[in-house]
Amino acid sequence: MSLTVSTNSYFPLGMGNPYPEFAWKLDSNPSNHGVQTAYEIQVSIAPDFEHMSLVWNEGKIKSAEQFGITYNGDPLESRTQYYWRVRVWDSSDSPSKWSKIATFETGIMDPNLWTAKWISAKPLFDPKQDKVLYFHKFITASSAVVNGRAYVSALGWYRLFINDVDITGPCLVPRWTPTDHTLEYQTYDISQHFHVGRNRITIVVGDGRYRGRLGVATRRCVYGDSLAAFAQFHLQLEGIGELVSTTNESWVVSEGPIQRSDPRDGEVVDLRVNSSESSLVNSFPVRMITPPAAKIIAEEVPRVQEVDRLVPIDIKRTPSGKQLIDFGQNFAGVARIRLSGPAGTKVKLEFSEIVGLNGELDLKYVFMGFPGSLEQKDEIILSGKETWFQPFFTIHGFRYVTVDGLPATLGPTDIQGIVLSSKLPTAGTFECSNPQLEKLWKNVFWSLLSNFVDTPTDCPTRERSGWTDDIQIFGPAATHLVASQEYLRRYLSNVEYEQFDDGTIPPVIPSETSKFSGSNTLSRARTSVGWGDVSVMLPWTLYRYYGDKAVLEKQYDSMRLWVDQMELRARTKRSWKGMVSSVYGDHILDTGFHWGEWLRPDEGVMSIILTVLLPPSAVVATAYYANSTRILSEISAIIGKKEDSLRYQAAFTKIRSAWQAAFVQIRKDGIRIGSDKQDDYVRALEFDLLLPEHRPKAVDRLVQLIEKENYHLATGFLSTPMLLPALTANGRPDVAFKLLLQKTCPSWLYQIERGATTIWETWPGYDKRGNASASHNHYAFGSIITWLHEGIAGISPLEPGYRVILIKPTIGGGITHAKASLETPFGLAISSWKIINSGDGEKVDLTITIPIGASAVVHHGTDITEGVPAGTHFYTWRLK
């Protein structure tokens, strides 16, 4: 069995939950006795599990659950190592052997155990500038360190060094949270990094998300203007006992090689400055600052760190003489470069996704015609010694780098692309006979890597913001790519905090203005359906794909606030007053601001401006109001809130009736919905807004609109993820395949034809003159890969968490074979099919693997087999 404990699968050190959740996966060994009918968990402070060392053992529990098992003993203690194991019983009531022992160690959970102080610099370091601070301290170990832990945080991104060894490594920590509410700390095992005698500790702090430029407005100092460090070191000394050392008045602060840093603009580094020497010669006493109001918590998801390393595919000169490096892949990260030249030589690296038509880096394309220019650059002053350089506190979105001022000509071994992302385990794979679809899948994966950083962002170049709509629509796709449950849980915690008391949710999370500042009025005014619905739809995604009932309970109040504020806004009549009966008018949401469908293929810059200025689209807004109300009714029932469930179900019925009365016209030639766009019909079908007898007409009209566009999609951000599923579920997979395989714009494969290595923000990606436009690394339209997995390969959850797996491959599009795998909460599920040409026609061979603990319903041809048990199974049927 493989065992996991909450976030402990990522962090064996420093877990911060006193009531963690346990999970396990059963392997295929017969000794596990087949299906689980009961389990027993033991948690102990010693590996022998003797009675006196047990802290939790409830005995045999009759249950088939294998995940989401919440610890129910006394609260776990801080800074303690725990051991745990599990055994299970099968249908014959025979127990398995105990699993292998797993361990985890808690961090500092009791706030009273913190003795560290927040240290900053005196005003001689102008906070309006972006100076990087170097904090220093010597710690003397009078005997060997048997065990050592460091607990570190900062206002800004930081690196911890012990005796000049980089303990943090190339990570961007702490993670971006609303720093006026929550701040993460990291735990490090420092046992091997101390020696007997004096040990020099350095904590380097740069702007990070705390003080760096954020969002479209590029504001600095959103959360504060003083960088600070916070650290506590626990050293177990041989023969002596514990030594505790913390950040306090005894530390000093200095400048160092990094002169300036910004998470989006880059770094300025003077390699002539020696940080070790400056700590001794040019240091000043630190300044104690008032502790931030934020609660300090242990990190909950993997750090943003190096996940891959790329080498150039081409190096050449631009017309202006700069060295131009092409890594062949768009990504988020930094460059690592070998530098040499006379002391004082200034070298500048600039980064972009695009090389313009003039052969130089294009730094303006991403602003879509609006004023602006990318400032992604690193500037280095050489020391005269050959060295490898890699920045600490920045991250760029790029494929291309120009190097200017370097005397040496770079070779392919002199520069590398360091890919930075949250280090989440890969969850799924996809392959098929169409290489362009395989390339599409890879492009989506690269866009995920680029944007799953310290918060899920829209793009790694322009605003780099946590737009709520992007992750709302991409959440299901993410579950097919990486283990994203804890990552998305963390994001939802931020959503819950940033939500206002009236239920509105800013469109960007974390908000780029302090919640308690007057400047957040804009965020309040710009809440929108489709965006704020992340509070309901993303927890629902986690429940469907991970069986995560706990997140429904945790986020329930946030969901209710969001839906209830939509109800209140719907009752505030505006344009619909008098146009439909008063019975329906109270349920039409046409007040406030809404972004609408967003970025349909025919929408340019002027459409974006009009979206902000014109009244909202009530057909879109009311549909989302209905959908979130329906989902909330289901969630209420799942977590045992029956009265709420009935109330929201009744509300959904009224909203749906109002939507039908206001926006649906039944005519002799069929049906018309809203403004008669493709997305109007997609929402109607996927949100269950139509009477049963009207659904076929809506499907027919949707197909007519697609045919009118010569089998091109005309949907935007919100509805594109639902387009192919809506067609497939309603009997038109043939049209779905035509859209998927379309190679002219707008389409997914058009981007592949144009050489894309990630997903673009807009369908064309370039203007009519051939200039790039908008972000070229935006995962929103990459939500299509959900259909590659669930449609073509045919793996989807029929019951939450894949307890029952639906295997329903969709054959078509000239694809002759397809295979997808997914690491479900129960284990690896696989669906693989291929078309075989036999003497009497074509047939399909389907091979599936179902993990222990799950079962499947399998659609093979026109037949359906239910109750398929764990194991590998084979099916064959003839194609018509």
C-alpha positions in Angstrom: 0.0 0.0 0.0 1.1 3.6 -0.6 0.2 5.9 2.2 -0.3 9.7 2.3 -1.2 12.1 5.0 -2.8 15.4 3.9 0.0 17.5 2.4 2.6 15.1 4.0 2.9 13.3 0.7 4.8 16.4 -0.4 6.4 17.4 3.0 7.7 14.8 5.4 8.7 17.8 7.5 6.7 20.6 9.0 3.1 19.5 8.6 0.8 22.1 10.1 -2.6 20.4 10.4 -3.3 19.0 13.9 -6.1 16.9 12.4 -4.7 15.6 9.2 -6.4 13.4 6.6 -5.1 9.9 5.8 -5.3 8.1 2.5 -3.9 4.8 1.0 -4.0 3.0 -2.2 -4.2 -0.8 -2.4 -1.7 -2.6 -4.6 -2.6 -5.6 -6.8 -1.0 -8.1 -4.6 -3.5 -10.9 -3.7 -2.5 -10.6 -0.1 -4.7 -7.5 0.0 -7.7 -9.9 -0.3 -9.5 -7.9 -2.9 -12.2 -5.3 -2.1 -11.8 -3.4 1.2 -14.7 -3.7 3.7 -13.0 -2.3 6.8 -9.8 -0.6 7.9 -7.7 0.1 11.0 -5.3 3.0 11.4 -2.7 3.4 14.1 -0.8 6.6 14.8 2.1 6.5 17.2 5.0 8.5 18.5 7.3 5.4 18.3 7.9 2.9 15.4 7.1 -0.1 17.7 3.4 1.0 18.0 3.4 -0.2 21.6 0.3 0.7 23.6 1.9 3.6 25.5 3.1 5.2 22.3 -0.2 5.1 20.4 -1.9 8.4 20.0 -4.8 7.2 17.9 -6.3 3.8 17.3 -10.1 3.4 17.0 -9.8 -0.2 16.0 -11.6 -1.8 13.1 -13.8 0.6 11.2 -16.3 -0.9 8.7 -15.9 1.2 5.7 -14.6 1.0 2.1 -13.2 4.5 2.3 -9.5 4.8 1.3 -9.0 8.6 1.4 -10.3 11.6 3.3 -10.0 9.8 6.6 -9.7 12.5 9.2 -7.6 12.0 12.3 -9.9 11.9 15.3 -7.5 11.8 18.3 -6.2 14.5 20.5 -4.6 17.3 18.5 -1.2 16.5 17.2 1.7 18.1 19.0 4.0 20.6 17.4 7.5 19.6 16.4 6.9 15.9 16.8 7.6 12.9 14.6 4.7 10.5 14.1 4.5 7.0 12.7 1.4 5.5 11.1 0.2 2.4 9.4 -3.0 0.8 8.2 -4.5 -2.6 7.5 -7.7 -3.5 5.7 -10.3 -6.3 5.7 -11.8 -7.9 2.6 -15.2 -9.2 1.8 -14.4 -12.5 3.7 -13.5 -10.5 6.8 -9.9 -11.4 6.5 -7.3 -8.8 7.5 -4.3 -7.9 5.5 -0.9 -7.5 7.0 0.0 -4.1 8.4 1.2 -1.7 5.7 4.8 -0.4 5.7 5.2 2.3 8.3 5.0 5.9 7.1 6.3 8.9 9.0 5.6 12.6 9.2 6.8 15.4 11.4 4.7 18.3 12.5 5.9 21.9 12.4 5.1 24.7 14.8 1.3 24.7 15.2 1.0 26.3 18.6 1.5 30.1 18.1 2.9 30.3 21.7 5.9 28.3 20.6 7.1 31.1 18.3 9.9 33.1 20.0 11.3 34.6 16.8 10.9 38.3 16.1 10.4 40.0 12.8 13.5 41.9 11.7 13.8 44.5 9.0 16.2 47.3 8.1 16.4 50.8 9.4 15.1 53.6 7.2 18.5 54.1 5.6 17.3 51.4 3.3 14.6 53.3 1.4 11.5 51.1 1.2 10.4 52.9 -1.9 13.3 51.3 -3.7 13.6 47.6 -4.3 16.9 46.9 -2.4 17.4 43.3 -1.5 18.3 42.8 2.2 20.9 40.4 3.6 20.3 39.4 7.2 23.2 37.8 9.1 23.9 36.0 12.4 26.5 33.7 13.8 25.3 30.7 15.8 27.8 28.7 17.8 27.4 25.0 18.2 29.4 23.8 21.2 29.0 20.2 20.2 27.9 18.1 17.2 24.3 18.8 16.0 22.4 15.6 16.2 19.2 17.0 14.8 18.4 20.5 13.5 15.3 22.2 12.2 14.9 25.7 10.8 11.4 27.4 10.5 11.6 30.4 8.2 9.4 33.0 6.7 9.7 36.5 5.3 7.8 39.5 4.0 9.1 39.0 0.5 10.7 36.0 -1.2 13.8 34.7 0.7 16.7 32.3 0.6 18.3 30.7 3.7 22.1 30.1 3.7 24.1 28.3 6.3 27.8 28.5 6.0 27.3 29.8 2.4 25.3 26.7 1.5 21.9 27.6 -0.1 19.4 25.6 2.0 16.3 26.9 0.3 17.6 26.3 -3.3 16.0 27.8 -6.4 12.6 28.1 -4.9 10.2 31.1 -4.7 9.0 31.1 -1.1 6.9 31.9 0.7 3.8 31.2 -1.5 1.6 34.1 -2.5 -1.2 34.4 0.0 -3.2 37.4 1.2 -0.4 38.5 3.5 -2.7 40.6 5.6 -4.4 37.3 6.6 -2.1 34.3 6.1 1.7 33.9 5.7 3.5 30.6 5.1 6.7 29.4 6.7 9.0 26.6 5.5 10.6 23.9 7.5 14.2 22.7 6.7 16.3 19.8 8.0 19.6 21.5 8.8 21.1 18.6 10.8 24.0 18.2 8.3 24.7 21.8 7.7 26.1 22.8 11.1 29.6 22.1 12.4 31.1 22.5 15.9 32.0 26.1 16.4 30.7 29.3 14.7 28.2 28.9 11.9 27.2 31.9 9.7 23.5 32.2 8.9 22.3 34.5 6.1 18.7 35.1 5.1 18.4 37.1 1.8 15.0 38.8 1.2 13.8 40.3 -2.1 10.5 42.0 -3.0 8.6 38.9 -4.0 4.8 39.2 -4.1 4.8 41.2 -0.9 6.5 44.3 -2.2 7.0 43.6 -5.9 4.8 44.9 -8.8 1.5 43.1 -9.1 -1.2 42.9 -11.7 -2.2 45.0 -14.7 -1.8 48.2 -12.7 1.8 47.0 -11.7 1.3 48.3 -8.1 4.2 48.0 -5.7 4.1 47.7 -1.9 0.5 46.3 -2.0 1.0 44.5 1.4 3.7 46.7 2.8 6.9 48.5 2.1 9.4 46.9 4.5 11.0 43.6 3.8 11.5 41.4 6.8 12.8 38.0 7.9 11.5 35.6 10.6 13.3 32.5 11.6 13.6 30.0 14.4 16.4 27.4 14.6 16.1 24.3 16.9 19.4 22.4 17.3 19.8 19.3 19.3 23.4 19.3 20.5 25.1 16.0 21.4 25.4 15.6 25.1 24.0 19.0 25.9 20.4 19.4 24.8 18.5 21.8 22.7 19.7 25.2 21.5 17.1 27.6 20.2 18.2 30.6 18.2 15.9 33.1 16.6 15.8 36.3 14.6 16.1 39.2 17.1 18.0 42.3 17.9 21.4 40.4 17.7 21.2 40.1 13.9 22.7 42.6 11.4 21.6 43.6 7.9 23.6 44.7 4.9 23.3 45.1 1.2 24.7 42.4 -1.1 25.3 41.4 -4.7 21.6 41.7 -5.6 21.0 45.4 -6.0 17.3 45.2 -7.0 14.7 42.4 -7.5 11.2 42.3 -8.7 9.1 39.2 -9.4 8.1 40.4 -12.9 10.8 42.9 -13.8 13.9 40.9 -13.0 17.1 41.4 -11.0 20.1 43.7 -11.0 23.1 42.0 -9.6 26.7 43.3 -9.0 28.9 40.3 -8.9 31.8 42.4 -7.6 30.1 42.6 -4.2 30.9 39.7 -1.9 28.0 39.1 0.5 30.2 37.4 3.1 32.5 40.4 3.2 29.7 42.9 3.2 28.1 41.2 6.2 31.1 41.9 8.3 32.2 45.3 7.0 29.1 47.2 5.9 26.4 45.8 8.2 24.0 47.7 10.4 21.8 46.7 13.3 18.4 45.4 12.3 15.1 47.1 13.2 12.4 45.2 15.0 9.0 45.7 13.4 5.5 45.0 14.6 4.5 41.4 13.8 2.2 41.3 10.8 -1.5 40.6 11.5 -1.3 37.4 9.3 -1.6 34.0 10.8 1.7 32.1 10.3 0.9 28.6 8.8 3.0 25.7 7.5 3.3 25.5 3.8 0.6 23.3 2.3 1.6 22.6 -1.2 4.9 22.0 -3.0 7.2 24.9 -3.5 7.7 26.7 -6.8 11.0 25.3 -7.8 13.0 23.9 -10.7 11.0 21.1 -12.4 12.9 20.9 -15.7 16.0 22.2 -17.5 16.1 23.1 -21.2 19.0 23.6 -23.6 19.0 26.0 -26.6 17.9 24.7 -30.0 19.4 27.8 -31.7 21.7 30.7 -30.9 22.2 33.5 -33.4 22.6 37.3 -33.6 19.7 39.8 -33.9 20.1 42.6 -36.5 21.2 44.9 -33.6 23.9 42.5 -32.7 22.5 40.9 -29.5 22.9 37.2 -29.0 19.4 35.5 -29.4 18.8 32.2 -27.7 15.8 30.0 -28.6 14.9 27.3 -26.2 12.3 25.9 -28.5 9.7 25.9 -25.8 7.6 28.7 -24.2 7.8 28.3 -20.4 8.0 30.2 -17.1 11.4 30.3 -15.3 14.8 31.9 -15.5 18.0 31.6 -17.5 21.2 30.1 -16.1 24.2 31.5 -17.9 27.9 31.2 -17.9 29.4 34.7 -17.6 33.0 35.9 -18.1 34.6 39.2 -19.0 36.4 42.2 -17.5 35.3 43.4 -14.1 32.6 46.1 -14.4 31.2 44.8 -17.7 27.4 45.2 -17.8 25.5 42.3 -19.3 21.7 42.5 -19.9 19.4 39.6 -20.5 15.9 40.3 -21.9 13.1 37.7 -22.2 10.1 37.3 -24.4 7.8 34.7 -25.9 8.1 36.3 -29.3 10.7 37.4 -31.8 9.2 40.2 -33.9 9.1 40.5 -37.7 12.2 42.8 -37.4 14.2 39.9 -35.9 14.4 41.6 -32.4 12.6 40.5 -29.2 9.0 41.8 -29.2 8.2 43.3 -25.8 4.9 45.0 -26.6 2.8 42.2 -28.2 1.2 41.0 -25.0 -0.6 44.3 -24.3 -3.0 43.8 -27.3 -2.5 47.3 -28.6 -2.8 49.0 -25.3 0.3 51.0 -24.0 2.8 48.8 -22.2 6.1 47.0 -22.6 7.5 43.9 -20.9 10.2 44.6 -18.4 11.5 41.1 -18.1 15.2 41.6 -17.8 18.2 40.7 -15.6 21.2 42.9 -15.5 24.6 41.7 -14.2 27.8 43.6 -13.5 30.7 41.1 -14.0 33.4 40.6 -11.3 36.1 39.6 -13.7 35.8 35.9 -12.8 34.0 33.2 -14.8 30.8 32.3 -13.0 27.4 30.7 -13.5 24.6 33.2 -12.9 21.0 32.5 -12.0 18.6 35.1 -10.5 17.1 34.5 -7.0 13.8 36.4 -6.8 12.2 36.7 -10.2 10.4 34.6 -12.8 10.0 35.2 -16.5 7.6 34.0 -19.2 9.6 33.3 -22.3 11.0 31.2 -25.1 13.6 33.6 -26.3 16.4 35.4 -24.5 18.7 38.1 -25.8 22.1 38.7 -24.2 23.7 42.1 -24.7 27.1 43.3 -23.5 28.7 39.9 -23.0 32.2 39.8 -24.6 32.1 36.0 -25.2 30.0 34.2 -27.8 27.7 31.7 -26.2 27.6 28.1 -27.1 24.8 25.6 -26.4 26.4 24.5 -23.1 26.7 28.1 -21.8 23.1 28.8 -21.1 20.1 26.8 -19.8 16.4 27.4 -19.3 15.4 26.7 -15.7 11.7 25.8 -15.7 10.0 26.9 -12.5 6.6 25.6 -11.3 4.9 24.1 -8.3 6.4 20.6 -8.1 3.1 18.7 -8.4 3.2 14.9 -9.2 2.1 14.1 -12.8 -1.4 12.5 -12.7 -2.3 11.6 -16.3 -1.0 10.8 -19.7 -2.6 10.8 -23.2 -1.5 9.4 -26.5 -3.3 8.7 -29.8 -2.7 8.2 -33.5 -3.0 11.9 -34.3 0.4 13.6 -33.5 -1.2 17.0 -33.5 -3.5 16.1 -30.7 -0.6 14.7 -28.8 1.2 18.0 -29.3 -1.9 19.8 -28.2 -1.9 17.8 -24.9 1.8 18.7 -24.4 1.1 22.3 -25.0 -1.6 22.4 -22.4 0.7 20.7 -19.9 3.4 23.3 -20.5 0.8 26.1 -20.0 -0.1 24.5 -16.7 3.5 24.3 -15.6 3.9 27.9 -16.5 0.9 29.1 -14.6 0.7 26.7 -11.6 3.2 28.8 -9.6 2.7 30.3 -6.2 -0.9 30.9 -7.2 -2.7 29.7 -10.4 -2.2 32.6 -12.8 -3.6 33.6 -16.2 -0.2 34.1 -17.8 3.5 34.3 -16.9 4.2 37.6 -18.7 1.7 40.4 -18.4 -0.4 40.7 -15.2 0.5 37.2 -13.8 -2.7 37.3 -11.8 -4.9 34.7 -10.2 -7.9 35.4 -12.4 -10.8 33.4 -10.9 -12.4 32.5 -14.3 -9.3 30.9 -15.6 -9.0 28.4 -12.8 -12.7 27.9 -12.6 -12.8 26.6 -16.2 -9.4 24.9 -16.2 -9.9 23.0 -12.9 -11.2 19.8 -14.3 -8.4 19.7 -16.9 -5.8 20.2 -14.2 -6.9 17.1 -12.4 -6.0 15.1 -15.6 -2.5 16.5 -15.7 -1.2 16.8 -12.1 -2.2 16.0 -8.5 -3.8 19.3 -7.9 -6.2 18.7 -5.0 -4.1 20.4 -2.3 -2.9 23.1 -4.6 -6.5 24.1 -5.5 -7.6 23.8 -1.9 -5.0 26.4 -1.0 -6.4 28.7 -3.7 -9.9 28.3 -2.4 -8.7 29.3 1.1 -7.6 32.5 -0.4 -10.9 32.9 -2.2 -12.8 32.5 1.1 -10.7 35.2 2.8 -10.8 37.7 -0.1 -14.6 37.4 -0.4 -16.4 40.4 1.0 -19.1 40.3 3.6 -21.8 40.8 1.0 -20.6 37.8 -0.9 -18.9 39.5 -3.8 -15.6 38.0 -4.9 -12.8 40.0 -6.6 -12.0 38.7 -10.1 -8.3 38.3 -9.0 -7.2 36.1 -6.1 -5.1 36.9 -4.2 -6.4 40.4 -4.6 -3.8 42.9 -5.9 -5.0 45.5 -3.4 -5.1 45.0 0.4 -8.6 43.9 1.5 -8.6 46.7 4.0 -7.5 49.5 1.7 -9.9 51.9 0.0 -8.3 51.0 -3.4 -10.1 47.7 -3.3 -13.3 49.5 -4.4 -12.5 48.6 -7.9 -12.2 44.9 -7.1 -15.6 45.0 -5.4 -17.2 46.8 -8.3 -15.8 44.3 -10.8 -17.1 41.0 -9.3 -18.6 38.9 -12.1 -20.5 35.7 -12.7 -18.2 33.0 -14.3 -15.4 34.6 -12.2 -17.0 34.6 -8.7 -18.6 31.2 -9.4 -15.2 29.7 -8.8 -16.3 29.7 -5.1 -18.9 27.0 -6.1 -17.6 25.3 -9.2 -14.0 24.7 -8.1 -15.0 22.9 -4.8 -17.5 20.9 -6.9 -14.6 20.0 -9.2 -12.5 18.8 -6.3 -15.5 16.7 -5.0 -16.2 15.1 -8.4 -12.6 14.3 -9.3 -11.1 13.6 -5.8 -14.1 12.7 -3.7 -13.1 15.7 -1.5 -16.1 16.1 0.8 -14.1 18.1 3.3 -13.6 21.0 0.9 -17.4 21.2 0.4 -17.8 21.6 4.2 -15.0 24.0 4.5 -16.1 26.3 1.6 -19.8 26.0 2.3 -20.3 29.4 3.8 -18.3 31.0 1.0 -20.6 29.3 -1.6 -23.7 30.4 0.2 -22.5 34.0 0.4 -21.8 34.0 -3.4 -25.2 32.5 -4.4 -27.1 34.6 -2.0 -25.6 37.9 -3.2 -26.6 36.9 -6.8 -30.1 36.4 -5.5 -30.1 39.8 -4.0 -28.7 41.4 -7.1 -31.3 39.7 -9.3 -34.1 41.3 -7.2 -32.6 44.7 -8.0 -34.5 45.1 -11.3 -33.1 47.2 -14.1 -33.7 46.5 -17.8 -36.0 43.5 -17.3 -38.5 45.4 -15.3 -41.8 45.2 -17.1 -40.4 43.0 -19.9 -41.3 39.8 -18.2 -43.8 39.1 -15.5 -42.9 40.1 -12.0 -42.8 36.5 -11.1 -39.8 36.0 -13.4 -38.2 39.4 -13.2 -37.0 38.8 -9.6 -34.8 36.0 -10.9 -33.1 37.7 -13.9 -29.5 38.7 -13.0 -28.9 41.9 -15.0 -27.4 44.3 -12.5 -23.8 45.0 -11.6 -20.8 44.3 -13.7 -20.1 41.0 -15.7 -17.3 40.2 -18.0 -19.6 38.0 -20.1 -18.5 35.1 -22.3 -15.1 36.9 -22.8 -12.8 36.7 -25.8 -15.0 35.1 -28.4 -13.1 34.8 -31.7 -14.8 37.9 -33.1 -14.0 40.1 -30.1 -11.1 42.5 -30.4 -9.8 45.3 -28.3 -13.0 47.4 -28.8 -15.1 44.6 -27.6 -13.1 44.4 -24.4 -13.6 48.1 -23.8 -17.3 47.8 -24.5 -17.6 44.9 -22.0 -16.5 47.3 -19.3 -18.8 50.2 -20.4 -22.0 48.5 -21.5 -24.7 46.8 -19.3 -24.0 43.2 -18.5 -25.3 40.2 -20.6 -28.2 39.0 -18.6 -28.5 35.7 -20.5 -24.9 34.8 -19.4 -25.3 36.1 -15.9 -28.6 34.4 -15.2 -27.4 31.1 -16.6 -24.4 31.1 -14.1 -26.7 32.2 -11.3 -28.9 29.2 -12.1 -26.0 26.8 -12.4 -24.3 27.7 -9.1 -27.7 27.6 -7.3 -28.3 24.0 -8.7 -24.8 22.9 -7.7 -25.2 24.4 -4.2 -28.4 22.5 -3.8 -26.6 19.2 -4.5 -23.7 20.2 -2.2 -26.1 21.0 0.6 -27.6 17.6 0.3 -24.2 15.9 0.3 -23.1 17.5 3.5 -26.4 16.9 5.3 -28.0 20.4 5.0 -31.4 19.3 3.8 -33.3 22.5 4.4 -30.7 24.4 2.4 -30.8 21.8 -0.3 -34.6 22.2 -0.7 -34.4 26.0 -0.7 -31.7 26.2 -3.4 -33.4 23.5 -5.5 -36.6 25.6 -5.4 -34.6 28.7 -6.2 -33.0 26.9 -9.2 -36.4 25.9 -10.5 -37.6 29.5 -10.4 -34.4 30.9 -12.0 -34.6 28.3 -14.8 -38.2 29.2 -15.5 -37.3 32.9 -15.5 -34.4 32.3 -17.8 -36.6 30.3 -20.2 -39.3 33.0 -20.2 -36.7 35.8 -20.9 -34.3 34.2 -23.3 -35.9 31.2 -25.1 -38.0 31.6 -28.1 -39.7 28.5 -29.7 -40.4 29.2 -33.4 -41.6 27.1 -36.3 -38.1 26.8 -37.6 -36.7 25.7 -34.2 -35.4 27.5 -31.1 -33.6 30.7 -30.5 -31.7 31.4 -27.2 -30.4 34.8 -26.1 -28.3 36.5 -28.7 -28.3 33.3 -30.8 -24.6 32.6 -30.3 -22.9 29.2 -30.0 -22.3 29.8 -26.3 -25.9 30.5 -25.5 -26.8 26.9 -26.5 -23.8 25.4 -24.9 -24.7 26.9 -21.5 -28.3 25.9 -21.9 -27.4 22.3 -22.5 -24.7 21.9 -19.9 -26.4 23.9 -17.2 -29.7 22.0 -17.6 -31.7 25.1 -18.3 -34.1 23.7 -21.0 -37.2 21.6 -20.9 -36.5 18.1 -22.1 -38.5 18.6 -25.3 -36.4 21.7 -26.2 -33.0 20.1 -25.8 -33.0 18.4 -29.3 -33.9 21.7 -30.9 -31.1 23.5 -29.0 -28.6 20.8 -30.2 -29.8 21.3 -33.8 -29.5 25.0 -33.6 -26.0 24.7 -32.1 -24.9 22.5 -35.0 -26.4 25.0 -37.5 -24.4 27.8 -36.0 -21.2 25.7 -36.1 -21.9 24.7 -39.7 -22.5 28.4 -40.5 -19.0 29.0 -39.3 -17.7 26.2 -41.5 -17.1 24.0 -38.4 -15.2 26.6 -36.4 -16.0 27.4 -32.8 -17.3 30.8 -31.8 -17.1 30.5 -28.1 -15.0 32.4 -25.5 -13.4 31.6 -22.2 -16.5 30.5 -20.3 -18.2 28.1 -22.8 -15.3 26.6 -24.8 -14.6 23.9 -22.1 -18.2 22.8 -22.4 -18.6 22.8 -26.2 -17.4 19.4 -27.2 -18.9 17.7 -24.1 -22.2 19.2 -24.9 -22.1 18.0 -28.5 -21.0 14.5 -27.5 -23.5 14.1 -24.7 -26.3 15.1 -27.1 -25.5 12.7 -29.9 -23.2 14.8 -32.1 -19.6 13.6 -31.5 -19.1 13.9 -35.3 -19.4 17.7 -35.0 -17.2 17.6 -31.9 -14.4 15.9 -33.9 -14.7 18.3 -36.8 -14.2 21.2 -34.4 -11.3 19.5 -32.6 -9.5 18.7 -35.9 -10.2 22.0 -37.6 -6.8 23.5 -38.7 -7.8 27.0 -39.7 -8.5 29.8 -37.2 -10.2 29.8 -34.8 -9.2 26.4 -33.6 -6.9 24.5 -31.4 -4.9 22.9 -34.2 -4.4 26.3 -35.9 -2.1 27.1 -33.1 -0.3 23.9 -33.6 0.0 24.7 -37.3 1.5 28.0 -36.3 4.2 26.4 -34.2 2.7 27.0 -30.8 4.3 25.3 -27.8 1.8 26.5 -25.3 -1.9 27.6 -25.4 -2.6 31.2 -26.6 -4.8 33.7 -24.9 -6.7 34.5 -28.1 -7.5 32.1 -31.0 -5.4 33.9 -33.8 -2.4 34.9 -31.6 -1.3 37.3 -34.4 -2.8 40.3 -36.1 -3.3 40.5 -39.9 0.1 42.1 -40.3 1.8 39.0 -38.7 2.6 40.7 -35.4 2.0 38.6 -32.3 -0.9 39.8 -30.0 -1.8 38.9 -26.4 -0.3 36.3 -24.2 1.0 33.1 -25.9 0.9 31.1 -22.6 -2.7 31.1 -21.3 -4.2 27.8 -20.3 -7.8 28.8 -20.4 -8.5 27.3 -23.9 -6.4 24.3 -22.9 -9.4 23.0 -21.0 -10.0 21.0 -24.2 -7.8 18.2 -22.8 -10.6 17.2 -20.5 -12.4 16.0 -23.6 -9.3 14.2 -24.8 -9.3 12.2 -21.6 -13.0 11.9 -20.9 -14.3 11.9 -24.5 -11.8 10.3 -26.8 -10.1 7.9 -24.3 -13.3 7.7 -22.2 -12.2 7.9 -18.5 -14.4 10.0 -16.2 -15.7 9.8 -12.6 -19.2 8.3 -12.5 -19.2 8.6 -8.7 -17.0 11.2 -6.8 -13.3 10.4 -6.6 -13.6 7.7 -9.3 -15.2 5.2 -6.9 -17.1 4.2 -10.0 -15.3 4.9 -13.2 -17.2 5.6 -16.4 -15.3 4.1 -19.4 -17.0 5.4 -22.5 -14.5 6.0 -25.4 -15.6 8.2 -28.3 -14.5 6.7 -31.6 -14.2 9.0 -34.6 -12.2 11.8 -36.3 -10.1 9.3 -38.1 -8.3 8.4 -34.9 -7.2 4.8 -35.0 -6.0 4.4 -31.4 -6.0 6.3 -28.2 -4.9 5.7 -24.6 -5.2 7.7 -21.4 -4.1 6.9 -17.9 -5.0 8.7 -14.6 -3.7 8.3 -11.1 -7.1 8.3 -9.3 -7.5 8.4 -5.5 -7.7 4.5 -5.7 -4.8 4.0 -8.0 -4.0 4.0 -11.7 -6.9 3.8 -14.2 -6.2 3.1 -17.9 -8.3 3.1 -21.0 -6.7 2.1 -24.3 -8.5 1.4 -27.6 -7.5 0.7 -31.2 -9.3 0.0 -34.4 -8.4 -3.3 -36.0 -9.0 -4.1 -39.7 -10.2 -7.6 -39.9 -11.4 -9.6 -42.9 -15.0 -8.9 -42.2 -14.7 -5.2 -41.4 -13.3 -2.9 -38.7 -13.6 -3.7 -35.0 -12.5 -1.9 -31.8 -10.3 -3.5 -29.2 -10.6 -1.9 -25.8 -8.4 -2.6 -22.8 -9.1 -1.1 -19.4 -7.4 -1.2 -16.0 -9.5 -0.4 -12.9 -7.7 0.1 -9.6 -8.5 -1.9 -6.4 -11.3 -0.2 -4.5 -13.0 1.1 -7.6 -15.4 -0.4 -10.1 -16.5 0.6 -13.6 -19.4 1.0 -15.9 -18.1 0.2 -19.4 -19.7 1.3 -22.7 -18.4 -0.9 -25.5 -20.1 -0.3 -28.8 -23.9 -0.4 -28.1 -23.5 -2.5 -25.0 -23.0 -1.4 -21.4 -21.5 -3.5 -18.7 -22.0 -2.4 -15.1 -20.2 -3.4 -11.9 -16.9 -4.2 -13.6 -14.5 -5.0 -10.8 -10.8 -4.0 -10.3 -8.4 -5.5 -12.7 -7.6 -5.5 -16.4 -10.5 -6.2 -18.8 -10.8 -6.6 -22.6 -13.7 -5.8 -24.9 -14.2 -6.0 -28.6 -17.0 -4.7 -30.9 -17.6 -4.1 -34.5 -17.8 -0.6 -36.0 -20.9 0.2 -37.9 
